[in-house]
Amino acid sequence: MTGYTRTDEKTGLTWRKSSYSGGDQGQCVEVAEAAGAIYVRDSKDPDGASLAFTPAEFNAFTQFASELDA
């Protein structure tokens, strides 16, 4: 999977967005990793709120989401 990365100067987090997200169509999220947390935010609003998950929570969510797509 390819995509792009962007480092937020305020937080120092490096945000990633997948090339599978469909470009600039407006329904994309970005993900960043830090010690013990995975953050998710709306790519259209990089200065807005983000959600923080433990790695186990994020893993459970992505597994659940992939089963919906099957």
N, C-alpha and C positions, 0 to 999 in steps of 0.2 A: 504494500500500500504506500502510495506516495502522497504528498500534500505539501503544506507549507508550515513554517514555524515563525513565531513572532515573540520577541521578549518584551514583556511589560516593564517599562523603566521604573514604575512606582513600586511594584511588588518583587521584581526580579524573576517572576515566573516565566517560563518559556511555554507559550501556548501553541498547540498543534491542531491543525484542521486537516481532515482527510480529503484526498482528491475525490473520494466517493461521495462527498457531501453535495455535489452538483453545482459547484462554482458559486456564483453570486445570486442564486435563486432565492435566498432568504430563509431557508430552513436548515440552518447549520449550527452546530455547536463546536466549541473548541475545548480542548482538554489540556490540563497542565498537571505535572507531578511535583510534589515536594515531600519532605520527610514525613512519612506516615499519612499523607493525604493526597487525594486526587480531586482536582477542581474541574468543574464544568461551567461554561458560560455560553451565552448567546453570542454568536460571532458578529451579529449586527450591532451589538451594544457592548463593546469591549470595556467600557467604563462603568457598566452596570453591575448588578449583583452576580455573584458566582455561588455555586453550591459546592460544598466540601463533603467528600466521602472517604471512609477508610478504604484501603485497597480491597478488603473482603467485601464490603458493601458494593463497591464499583464492579467488582468481578461478578457478583451475584446479579446485579442489574444488567450488565452486558450479556450474560448468559441468558437471562430471561428474555431480553430484547431479541437476541438472535433466534430464539425458539419461536417467537412471534412471526418472524420473517420466513420461517421454514415452510 
